[in-house]
Amino acid sequence: MAGEKMTTFDYSKEPHGVFFMIDSKSFYASVESVERGLNPLQSILVVMSEAKNTGGGLVLATSPKAKKLFNLKNVDRMRDLPQDPRLLVVPPRMNLYIEMNLKVNQIFSRFAAEEDILPYSIDESLVDMTKTWKMFGKTKEAVARKIQLAVKEELGIYTTVGIGENPTQAKLALDLFAKKSKDLIGMLDYQSFGAKIWPIEELAQIWGIGKRTANHLNRCGIQSMHDLAFSNPYQLKEEFGIIGTQLFATAWGIDRTQLNQRIQVKEKSIGNSQVLPRDYREYRDVSVVVDEIGRQVAARLRKRKMQTQVIRLSIGYSMTVQSEEKTHGWAHEIKVSPTDSPTEILANLKYMLQRYWTGLPVRHVGVSVGRVMKKSYVQLDLFHDPKQLEKENKLNQVMDKIRKRHGKTALYFGNSLEKGGTYVERQSLVGGHNGGNTLE
């Protein structure tokens, strides 16, 4: 597949903009450091998730100095931490991080219109500076530095900036160059792209190329970004599908995205899932969690005034089972007549659990509904009492109103108080972690 199929690319027909991809350095750890009056680059701190949720606690963020001193990674667990009195271990406070993220993006809005700012994640934002950068400095690097100083002086957070002529170039400049630069600024453009990117042989470090895709590319004879750039694009598409076209575009630094033309995603499914705090071995415990998640999914359907025609249940086994039994779990689905009834959804979930679960320890439960459609009518049949359906519908509406006004824990089912129940505890979490915003 690899080979000199073309020698150049006509960049004159591509959009030439100015994009900043801005990353808040070690964001969670930096916020915690600032809250404690510490310099984020000098503090020795890790943010550790609660042990009860991860079977020993998981490192969510590490300050740069802690990472350098102890070689810590965001996949390490409590047992991997050194017994060093200098190391400060703190729990996550997701509400605080969300609040700080909003403040950071408010600073960006001084330099670009709101429609030209896209929060990419809780610690990264893409800013289209094409129309405004010349208002703030003579060079793009000078403007990036001005943004960095504003965030540092007002919030205490250090930021890293990747600059490119399109979003892909900005992201690659951030990941590959800015984070290693003294001034925390990196830059790519069409002219320099080949010289800087094509020599890279570790394909998995390129944004959009995971390890599996990198291995697949290697098997196709593509060992570097240069090989990818000079591969046959039609063969890439045949081998990888639409991803092959995207890979080829990335290898040439091509991206025609326009931030002010946001894509409206058509919602095709609704679902919730949960990693359990321990291995669940009893049917009753697993059944309670399936029941809780099923009711939440049904509530989301009602909120959107939608119905489902497909109900899915997925069960993930514990790590021990995965390594010994060589199975990760299973997923099954049942087609139904259009419904938003929690009674019907739960009945089908219970049927799948009873039929397919063999008793192996469970660590992950997922419920989703597919082929969703707007609720325009109620389909009556011979197997359901229409009066009972109407009564259930009114009851669900009352419950939804109570929870909306007084909170999700104002009203819940009694089985959530059983040993396997997790509903009450989960309502205090944000993104699966502690949402508290007080200094601990």
C-alpha positions as CSV (number, residue, x, y, z in Angstrom):
1,M,0.0,0.0,0.0
2,A,2.9,2.4,0.8
3,G,4.6,3.9,-2.2
4,E,5.3,7.2,-4.0
5,K,1.9,7.6,-5.5
6,M,2.0,11.4,-5.5
7,T,4.7,13.9,-5.0
8,T,2.9,17.0,-3.8
9,F,-0.4,18.4,-2.7
10,D,-1.9,21.7,-3.8
11,Y,-2.3,23.7,-0.6
12,S,-3.5,26.8,-2.4
13,K,-7.0,25.5,-2.6
14,E,-7.1,24.7,1.2
15,P,-8.4,27.1,3.8
16,H,-5.7,29.1,5.5
17,G,-6.8,30.3,8.9
18,V,-5.3,30.9,12.3
19,F,-6.3,28.4,15.0
20,F,-5.1,28.1,18.6
21,M,-5.6,24.8,20.5
22,I,-5.1,25.7,24.1
23,D,-4.5,23.2,26.9
24,S,-4.6,24.0,30.6
25,K,-1.5,22.2,31.8
26,S,-2.2,19.3,34.2
27,F,-5.6,20.9,34.8
28,Y,-7.1,19.0,37.8
29,A,-3.7,19.1,39.6
30,S,-3.2,22.7,38.7
31,V,-6.6,23.8,40.0
32,E,-6.0,21.9,43.3
33,S,-2.5,23.6,43.6
34,V,-3.9,27.1,43.0
35,E,-6.7,26.5,45.6
36,R,-3.9,25.7,48.1
37,G,-1.8,28.7,47.2
38,L,0.8,26.5,45.5
39,N,2.6,27.1,42.1
40,P,1.2,24.4,39.7
41,L,4.6,23.8,38.2
42,Q,6.3,23.4,41.6
43,S,3.7,21.6,43.6
44,I,4.1,17.8,44.2
45,L,0.5,16.7,44.0
46,V,-1.8,14.0,42.6
47,V,-5.6,14.0,42.3
48,M,-6.8,10.5,43.3
49,S,-10.2,9.1,42.7
50,E,-12.1,7.5,45.6
51,A,-11.0,3.9,46.4
52,K,-14.5,2.6,46.7
53,N,-15.2,3.5,43.0
54,T,-12.0,2.1,41.5
55,G,-11.0,-0.8,43.7
56,G,-7.9,1.0,45.2
57,G,-8.1,4.5,43.8
58,L,-6.9,5.8,40.4
59,V,-4.6,8.7,39.6
60,L,-6.7,11.2,37.6
61,A,-4.1,14.0,37.4
62,T,-0.5,14.6,38.4
63,S,1.4,17.9,38.8
64,P,4.4,18.2,36.4
65,K,6.9,18.0,39.3
66,A,5.3,14.9,40.8
67,K,5.3,13.3,37.4
68,K,9.0,14.1,37.0
69,L,10.0,13.0,40.5
70,F,8.0,9.7,40.7
71,N,7.3,8.9,37.0
72,L,3.6,8.7,37.8
73,K,1.0,8.1,35.1
74,N,-2.8,8.7,35.0
75,V,-3.4,5.0,35.0
76,D,-1.5,4.3,38.3
77,R,-3.4,3.2,41.4
78,M,-3.0,4.0,45.1
79,R,-0.6,1.1,45.5
80,D,1.8,2.7,42.9
81,L,2.2,5.9,44.8
82,P,5.6,6.4,46.6
83,Q,5.6,6.7,50.4
84,D,7.1,10.2,50.3
85,P,6.0,12.9,52.7
86,R,6.3,15.5,50.0
87,L,3.6,14.0,47.9
88,L,0.2,15.6,48.5
89,V,-2.7,13.3,47.6
90,V,-6.1,14.9,47.2
91,P,-9.6,13.8,46.1
92,P,-11.3,15.1,42.9
93,R,-13.7,18.1,43.0
94,M,-15.4,18.0,39.6
95,N,-17.7,21.0,40.2
96,L,-14.6,23.1,40.9
97,Y,-12.9,22.0,37.7
98,I,-16.0,22.8,35.7
99,E,-16.2,26.3,37.3
100,M,-12.5,26.9,36.5
101,N,-13.0,25.7,32.9
102,L,-15.7,28.3,32.4
103,K,-13.5,31.0,33.7
104,V,-10.7,30.0,31.4
105,N,-13.0,30.1,28.4
106,Q,-14.3,33.5,29.4
107,I,-10.8,34.8,29.0
108,F,-10.6,33.3,25.6
109,S,-13.8,35.1,24.7
110,R,-11.9,38.4,25.0
111,F,-9.8,37.4,22.0
112,A,-12.4,35.8,19.7
113,A,-16.1,35.7,19.2
114,E,-18.0,33.0,21.2
115,E,-19.0,31.2,18.1
116,D,-15.3,30.8,17.2
117,I,-14.5,29.1,20.5
118,L,-15.0,25.3,20.8
119,P,-14.4,23.7,24.3
120,Y,-12.8,20.4,23.1
121,S,-12.6,18.9,26.6
122,I,-12.6,20.1,30.2
123,D,-8.9,21.2,29.8
124,E,-8.7,22.0,26.0
125,S,-10.3,24.5,23.8
126,L,-10.0,25.3,20.1
127,V,-10.1,29.0,19.2
128,D,-10.5,30.3,15.7
129,M,-8.3,33.5,15.7
130,T,-8.4,34.0,12.0
131,K,-10.5,37.3,12.1
132,T,-9.1,38.7,15.4
133,W,-5.5,37.8,16.0
134,K,-4.0,40.9,14.4
135,M,-5.9,43.1,16.9
136,F,-3.8,41.7,19.8
137,G,-0.2,41.4,18.5
138,K,2.3,41.6,15.6
139,T,2.8,37.8,15.5
140,K,0.6,34.8,16.3
141,E,3.1,33.7,18.9
142,A,2.9,37.1,20.6
143,V,-0.9,36.8,20.8
144,A,-0.7,33.2,22.2
145,R,1.7,34.6,24.8
146,K,-0.7,37.3,25.7
147,I,-3.5,34.7,26.3
148,Q,-1.2,32.6,28.4
149,L,-0.3,35.6,30.6
150,A,-3.9,36.6,31.1
151,V,-4.9,33.1,32.2
152,K,-1.8,32.8,34.5
153,E,-2.2,36.2,36.1
154,E,-6.0,35.9,36.7
155,L,-6.4,32.3,37.5
156,G,-2.9,30.9,38.3
157,I,-3.2,28.3,35.5
158,Y,-0.4,27.6,33.0
159,T,-1.6,27.0,29.4
160,T,0.0,25.4,26.4
161,V,-0.8,26.6,22.9
162,G,-0.6,24.9,19.6
163,I,-1.0,27.1,16.5
164,G,-1.9,25.9,13.0
165,E,-3.6,27.0,9.8
166,N,-6.5,24.6,10.6
167,P,-7.7,22.7,13.7
168,T,-5.7,19.5,12.9
169,Q,-2.5,21.4,12.6
170,A,-3.2,23.3,15.9
171,K,-3.9,20.0,17.7
172,L,-0.7,18.3,16.4
173,A,1.3,21.4,17.2
174,L,0.0,21.3,20.8
175,D,0.6,17.6,21.3
176,L,3.9,17.2,19.6
177,F,5.7,20.5,20.0
178,A,4.1,23.0,22.4
179,K,4.1,20.7,25.4
180,K,7.9,20.2,25.0
181,S,8.7,23.8,24.3
182,K,10.2,26.2,26.8
183,D,7.5,28.9,26.1
184,L,4.8,26.2,25.9
185,I,3.9,27.3,22.3
186,G,4.2,25.2,19.2
187,M,3.4,26.0,15.6
188,L,2.6,24.2,12.4
189,D,1.7,25.5,8.9
190,Y,1.4,24.0,5.4
191,Q,4.9,25.0,4.5
192,S,6.6,23.3,7.5
193,F,4.2,20.4,8.0
194,G,6.0,17.8,6.0
195,A,9.4,18.5,7.4
196,K,8.1,18.4,11.0
197,I,5.5,15.6,10.8
198,W,6.6,13.1,8.1
199,P,9.7,11.8,9.9
200,I,7.6,10.6,12.8
201,E,7.6,6.8,13.0
202,E,5.7,6.3,16.2
203,L,2.3,6.6,14.6
204,A,0.3,6.2,17.8
205,Q,1.5,9.5,19.1
206,I,-0.4,11.3,16.3
207,W,-3.8,12.6,17.2
208,G,-6.5,10.4,15.8
209,I,-4.3,7.3,15.4
210,G,-4.6,4.8,18.3
211,K,-2.4,1.8,18.9
212,R,-4.7,-0.6,17.1
213,T,-4.8,1.7,14.0
214,A,-1.0,2.2,14.2
215,N,-0.5,-1.6,14.2
216,H,-2.9,-2.0,11.3
217,L,-1.0,0.6,9.3
218,N,2.3,-1.1,10.1
219,R,0.9,-4.4,8.8
220,C,0.0,-2.5,5.6
221,G,3.6,-1.5,5.2
222,I,3.2,2.1,6.6
223,Q,5.9,2.7,9.1
224,S,6.0,6.5,9.3
225,M,3.9,9.6,8.6
226,H,5.8,10.0,5.3
227,D,4.7,6.5,4.3
228,L,1.1,7.4,5.1
229,A,1.3,10.7,3.2
230,F,2.5,8.9,0.1
231,S,0.2,6.0,0.3
232,N,-2.5,5.4,-2.3
233,P,-5.6,7.2,-0.8
234,Y,-8.0,4.9,-2.6
235,Q,-6.4,1.8,-1.1
236,L,-6.4,3.5,2.3
237,K,-10.2,4.0,2.1
238,E,-10.7,0.5,0.9
239,E,-8.7,-0.9,3.8
240,F,-9.9,1.4,6.6
241,G,-13.2,2.8,5.3
242,I,-13.8,6.6,5.8
243,I,-11.1,6.6,8.5
244,G,-8.6,5.9,5.7
245,T,-9.5,9.1,4.1
246,Q,-9.1,11.0,7.4
247,L,-5.7,9.4,8.0
248,F,-4.5,10.5,4.6
249,A,-5.8,14.1,5.2
250,T,-4.0,14.1,8.6
251,A,-0.7,13.0,7.0
252,W,-0.9,16.1,4.7
253,G,-2.2,18.5,7.4
254,I,-5.6,18.9,5.7
255,D,-8.7,19.9,7.7
256,R,-11.6,21.9,6.3
257,T,-13.5,22.3,9.6
258,Q,-15.4,25.5,10.2
259,L,-16.1,26.1,13.9
260,N,-19.1,28.4,13.3
261,Q,-20.9,25.6,11.4
262,R,-21.6,23.2,14.2
263,I,-22.8,19.7,13.2
264,Q,-26.2,18.8,14.6
265,V,-25.9,15.2,15.7
266,K,-29.0,13.1,15.2
267,E,-29.6,11.2,18.4
268,K,-29.9,7.5,17.6
269,S,-29.6,6.1,21.1
270,I,-29.9,6.9,24.8
271,G,-28.0,5.1,27.4
272,N,-26.3,5.0,30.8
273,S,-23.6,2.7,32.1
274,Q,-21.7,2.2,35.4
275,V,-18.5,0.7,36.6
276,L,-19.5,-1.0,39.9
277,P,-17.6,-0.3,43.1
278,R,-16.9,-4.0,43.6
279,D,-17.5,-7.4,41.9
280,Y,-21.2,-8.2,42.0
281,R,-21.7,-12.0,42.3
282,E,-25.4,-12.2,43.4
283,Y,-28.3,-12.0,41.0
284,R,-30.2,-9.7,43.3
285,D,-27.3,-7.2,43.5
286,V,-26.9,-7.1,39.7
287,S,-30.6,-6.9,39.2
288,V,-30.9,-3.8,41.4
289,V,-28.3,-1.9,39.4
290,V,-29.9,-2.9,36.1
291,D,-33.2,-1.7,37.5
292,E,-31.8,1.6,38.6
293,I,-30.0,2.3,35.3
294,G,-33.1,1.1,33.3
295,R,-35.3,3.6,35.2
296,Q,-32.8,6.4,34.5
297,V,-32.8,5.6,30.8
298,A,-36.6,5.6,30.7
299,A,-36.7,8.9,32.5
300,R,-34.3,10.4,29.8
301,L,-36.7,9.1,27.1
302,R,-39.6,10.8,28.8
303,K,-37.7,14.0,29.2
304,R,-37.0,14.1,25.4
305,K,-40.6,13.0,24.7
306,M,-39.3,10.0,22.8
307,Q,-40.0,6.3,22.5
308,T,-37.6,3.4,21.8
309,Q,-37.9,0.3,19.6
310,V,-34.8,-1.5,20.8
311,I,-33.7,-2.2,24.4
312,R,-30.0,-3.3,25.0
313,L,-28.3,-4.7,28.1
314,S,-24.5,-5.1,28.3
315,I,-22.7,-6.8,31.2
316,G,-18.9,-6.5,31.7
317,Y,-17.1,-9.1,33.8
318,S,-14.4,-8.5,36.4
319,M,-10.7,-8.3,35.4
320,T,-10.1,-11.7,36.9
321,V,-12.8,-13.3,34.7
322,Q,-11.4,-11.5,31.7
323,S,-7.9,-12.8,32.2
324,E,-8.9,-16.3,33.3
325,E,-12.0,-17.0,31.2
326,K,-10.9,-14.9,28.2
327,T,-14.3,-13.2,28.0
328,H,-15.1,-9.5,28.6
329,G,-18.8,-10.0,29.0
330,W,-21.8,-9.8,26.7
331,A,-24.4,-7.5,25.1
332,H,-27.9,-8.4,23.8
333,E,-30.9,-6.5,22.6
334,I,-34.6,-7.0,22.1
335,K,-36.9,-5.3,19.6
336,V,-40.1,-3.9,21.0
337,S,-43.1,-1.8,19.9
338,P,-42.5,1.9,20.4
339,T,-42.5,2.6,24.2
340,D,-41.2,4.8,27.0
341,S,-42.7,2.7,29.7
342,P,-40.2,1.8,32.5
343,T,-42.3,-1.3,33.3
344,E,-41.8,-2.7,29.8
345,I,-38.1,-1.6,29.6
346,L,-37.3,-3.2,33.0
347,A,-39.2,-6.4,32.1
348,N,-37.1,-6.9,29.0
349,L,-33.9,-6.0,30.8
350,K,-34.7,-8.6,33.5
351,Y,-35.5,-11.2,30.8
352,M,-32.0,-10.7,29.2
353,L,-30.2,-10.7,32.5
354,Q,-31.9,-14.0,33.6
355,R,-31.3,-15.6,30.2
356,Y,-27.7,-14.6,29.4
357,W,-26.0,-14.1,32.8
358,T,-24.2,-17.2,33.9
359,G,-23.2,-16.0,37.4
360,L,-19.7,-14.7,36.6
361,P,-18.6,-11.7,38.7
362,V,-19.9,-8.4,37.2
363,R,-18.0,-5.1,37.2
364,H,-19.8,-3.1,34.5
365,V,-23.5,-2.6,33.6
366,G,-24.8,-0.7,30.7
367,V,-28.4,0.0,29.5
368,S,-29.3,1.7,26.3
369,V,-32.2,2.1,24.0
370,G,-32.0,2.5,20.2
371,R,-34.1,3.4,17.2
372,V,-35.6,6.2,19.2
373,M,-38.5,8.2,17.8
374,K,-40.7,11.2,18.8
375,K,-43.6,10.2,20.9
376,S,-46.7,11.1,18.9
377,Y,-49.1,8.4,20.0
378,V,-49.5,5.4,22.3
379,Q,-49.7,2.0,20.6
380,L,-52.5,0.0,22.2
381,D,-52.5,-3.8,21.9
382,L,-54.3,-6.9,23.4
383,F,-51.6,-7.5,26.0
384,H,-51.7,-4.2,27.9
385,D,-54.5,-2.6,29.8
386,P,-54.9,0.9,28.4
387,K,-56.2,2.2,31.8
388,Q,-53.1,0.7,33.5
389,L,-50.9,2.4,30.9
390,E,-52.5,5.7,31.5
391,K,-52.1,5.3,35.2
392,E,-48.4,4.5,34.9
393,N,-47.9,7.4,32.6
394,K,-49.4,9.9,35.1
395,L,-47.4,8.4,37.9
396,N,-44.2,8.8,36.0
397,Q,-45.0,12.4,35.1
398,V,-45.6,13.2,38.8
399,M,-42.3,11.5,39.8
400,D,-40.4,13.4,37.1
401,K,-41.8,16.8,38.4
402,I,-40.9,16.0,42.0
403,R,-37.3,15.1,41.0
404,K,-37.0,18.1,38.8
405,R,-38.1,20.5,41.6
406,H,-36.5,18.8,44.7
407,G,-33.6,16.8,43.2
408,K,-33.1,13.2,42.0
409,T,-32.9,11.8,45.5
410,A,-36.1,13.3,46.6
411,L,-37.9,10.2,45.4
412,Y,-36.5,6.8,44.5
413,F,-37.4,3.2,44.7
414,G,-36.8,1.1,47.9
415,N,-34.5,-1.4,46.2
416,S,-31.9,1.3,45.8
417,L,-31.4,1.0,49.6
418,E,-30.4,-2.7,49.2
419,K,-26.8,-3.9,49.3
420,G,-26.3,-3.7,45.6
421,G,-28.0,-0.3,45.1
422,T,-25.9,2.6,43.9
423,Y,-28.4,5.2,42.8
424,V,-28.3,7.4,45.9
425,E,-24.5,7.6,46.0
426,R,-24.2,8.3,42.3
427,Q,-26.4,11.4,42.4
428,S,-23.6,13.3,44.3
429,L,-21.0,12.5,41.7
430,V,-20.0,14.5,38.7
431,G,-18.4,12.6,35.8
432,G,-18.2,9.6,38.1
433,H,-16.2,11.4,40.7
434,N,-16.7,13.6,43.8
435,G,-18.2,16.9,42.8
436,G,-17.6,18.8,46.1
437,N,-16.1,22.2,45.9
438,T,-14.8,22.7,49.4
439,L,-11.1,22.4,50.3
440,E,-10.4,19.0,51.7
